[in-house]
Amino acid sequence: ICDESVSALDVSIQAQVLNLLNELKHEFGFTYIFISHDLSVVKFMSDRMIVMKEGKIQEYGDSDEIYSNPATDYTRKLIDAIPKG
């Protein structure tokens, strides 16, 4: 379980940690429960995601699909809050 495991890290260190976690996932067949407020990090790490608000599931499914076509305004706001560039 990775609960905000990279949120306080410098961006370059964050990338190194995420890449290492992905390498371990592929090499050993690991499964992670990755908890984060940053949907770009969740999308990078996850094949499937659940978006929650106040302890209730807002939507769930394929990460790429949710990211490209969010079903709720809340998910859209989270995606729109991701800094561009």
MODELLER restraints for C-alpha pairs under 7 A, 6 or more apart:
rsr = mdl.restraints
at = mdl.atoms
rsr.add(forms.Gaussian(group=physical.xy_distance, feature=features.Distance(at['CA:1:A'], at['CA:32:A']), mean=5.81, stdev=0.5))
rsr.add(forms.Gaussian(group=physical.xy_distance, feature=features.Distance(at['CA:1:A'], at['CA:33:A']), mean=4.81, stdev=0.5))
rsr.add(forms.Gaussian(group=physical.xy_distance, feature=features.Distance(at['CA:1:A'], at['CA:34:A']), mean=6.15, stdev=0.5))
rsr.add(forms.Gaussian(group=physical.xy_distance, feature=features.Distance(at['CA:2:A'], at['CA:32:A']), mean=6.94, stdev=0.5))
rsr.add(forms.Gaussian(group=physical.xy_distance, feature=features.Distance(at['CA:2:A'], at['CA:33:A']), mean=6.09, stdev=0.5))
rsr.add(forms.Gaussian(group=physical.xy_distance, feature=features.Distance(at['CA:2:A'], at['CA:34:A']), mean=4.80, stdev=0.5))
rsr.add(forms.Gaussian(group=physical.xy_distance, feature=features.Distance(at['CA:2:A'], at['CA:35:A']), mean=5.98, stdev=0.5))
rsr.add(forms.Gaussian(group=physical.xy_distance, feature=features.Distance(at['CA:3:A'], at['CA:34:A']), mean=6.14, stdev=0.5))
rsr.add(forms.Gaussian(group=physical.xy_distance, feature=features.Distance(at['CA:3:A'], at['CA:35:A']), mean=4.62, stdev=0.5))
rsr.add(forms.Gaussian(group=physical.xy_distance, feature=features.Distance(at['CA:3:A'], at['CA:36:A']), mean=6.47, stdev=0.5))
rsr.add(forms.Gaussian(group=physical.xy_distance, feature=features.Distance(at['CA:4:A'], at['CA:35:A']), mean=5.72, stdev=0.5))
rsr.add(forms.Gaussian(group=physical.xy_distance, feature=features.Distance(at['CA:4:A'], at['CA:36:A']), mean=4.95, stdev=0.5))
rsr.add(forms.Gaussian(group=physical.xy_distance, feature=features.Distance(at['CA:6:A'], at['CA:14:A']), mean=5.53, stdev=0.5))
rsr.add(forms.Gaussian(group=physical.xy_distance, feature=features.Distance(at['CA:22:A'], at['CA:45:A']), mean=6.90, stdev=0.5))
rsr.add(forms.Gaussian(group=physical.xy_distance, feature=features.Distance(at['CA:24:A'], at['CA:30:A']), mean=6.78, stdev=0.5))
rsr.add(forms.Gaussian(group=physical.xy_distance, feature=features.Distance(at['CA:25:A'], at['CA:31:A']), mean=6.53, stdev=0.5))
rsr.add(forms.Gaussian(group=physical.xy_distance, feature=features.Distance(at['CA:34:A'], at['CA:42:A']), mean=6.82, stdev=0.5))
rsr.add(forms.Gaussian(group=physical.xy_distance, feature=features.Distance(at['CA:36:A'], at['CA:42:A']), mean=6.64, stdev=0.5))
rsr.add(forms.Gaussian(group=physical.xy_distance, feature=features.Distance(at['CA:39:A'], at['CA:78:A']), mean=6.98, stdev=0.5))
rsr.add(forms.Gaussian(group=physical.xy_distance, feature=features.Distance(at['CA:39:A'], at['CA:79:A']), mean=6.44, stdev=0.5))
rsr.add(forms.Gaussian(group=physical.xy_distance, feature=features.Distance(at['CA:43:A'], at['CA:63:A']), mean=5.65, stdev=0.5))
rsr.add(forms.Gaussian(group=physical.xy_distance, feature=features.Distance(at['CA:43:A'], at['CA:64:A']), mean=6.98, stdev=0.5))
rsr.add(forms.Gaussian(group=physical.xy_distance, feature=features.Distance(at['CA:46:A'], at['CA:63:A']), mean=6.50, stdev=0.5))
rsr.add(forms.Gaussian(group=physical.xy_distance, feature=features.Distance(at['CA:47:A'], at['CA:62:A']), mean=6.02, stdev=0.5))
rsr.add(forms.Gaussian(group=physical.xy_distance, feature=features.Distance(at['CA:47:A'], at['CA:63:A']), mean=5.46, stdev=0.5))
rsr.add(forms.Gaussian(group=physical.xy_distance, feature=features.Distance(at['CA:48:A'], at['CA:61:A']), mean=5.35, stdev=0.5))
rsr.add(forms.Gaussian(group=physical.xy_distance, feature=features.Distance(at['CA:48:A'], at['CA:62:A']), mean=4.41, stdev=0.5))
rsr.add(forms.Gaussian(group=physical.xy_distance, feature=features.Distance(at['CA:48:A'], at['CA:63:A']), mean=4.74, stdev=0.5))
rsr.add(forms.Gaussian(group=physical.xy_distance, feature=features.Distance(at['CA:49:A'], at['CA:60:A']), mean=5.55, stdev=0.5))
rsr.add(forms.Gaussian(group=physical.xy_distance, feature=features.Distance(at['CA:49:A'], at['CA:61:A']), mean=5.71, stdev=0.5))
rsr.add(forms.Gaussian(group=physical.xy_distance, feature=features.Distance(at['CA:49:A'], at['CA:62:A']), mean=6.37, stdev=0.5))
rsr.add(forms.Gaussian(group=physical.xy_distance, feature=features.Distance(at['CA:49:A'], at['CA:63:A']), mean=5.38, stdev=0.5))
rsr.add(forms.Gaussian(group=physical.xy_distance, feature=features.Distance(at['CA:50:A'], at['CA:57:A']), mean=6.74, stdev=0.5))
rsr.add(forms.Gaussian(group=physical.xy_distance, feature=features.Distance(at['CA:50:A'], at['CA:59:A']), mean=5.90, stdev=0.5))
rsr.add(forms.Gaussian(group=physical.xy_distance, feature=features.Distance(at['CA:50:A'], at['CA:60:A']), mean=4.23, stdev=0.5))
rsr.add(forms.Gaussian(group=physical.xy_distance, feature=features.Distance(at['CA:50:A'], at['CA:61:A']), mean=6.74, stdev=0.5))
rsr.add(forms.Gaussian(group=physical.xy_distance, feature=features.Distance(at['CA:51:A'], at['CA:57:A']), mean=5.91, stdev=0.5))
rsr.add(forms.Gaussian(group=physical.xy_distance, feature=features.Distance(at['CA:51:A'], at['CA:58:A']), mean=5.46, stdev=0.5))
rsr.add(forms.Gaussian(group=physical.xy_distance, feature=features.Distance(at['CA:51:A'], at['CA:59:A']), mean=5.41, stdev=0.5))
rsr.add(forms.Gaussian(group=physical.xy_distance, feature=features.Distance(at['CA:51:A'], at['CA:60:A']), mean=6.21, stdev=0.5))
rsr.add(forms.Gaussian(group=physical.xy_distance, feature=features.Distance(at['CA:51:A'], at['CA:75:A']), mean=6.95, stdev=0.5))
rsr.add(forms.Gaussian(group=physical.xy_distance, feature=features.Distance(at['CA:52:A'], at['CA:58:A']), mean=5.27, stdev=0.5))
rsr.add(forms.Gaussian(group=physical.xy_distance, feature=features.Distance(at['CA:70:A'], at['CA:76:A']), mean=5.81, stdev=0.5))
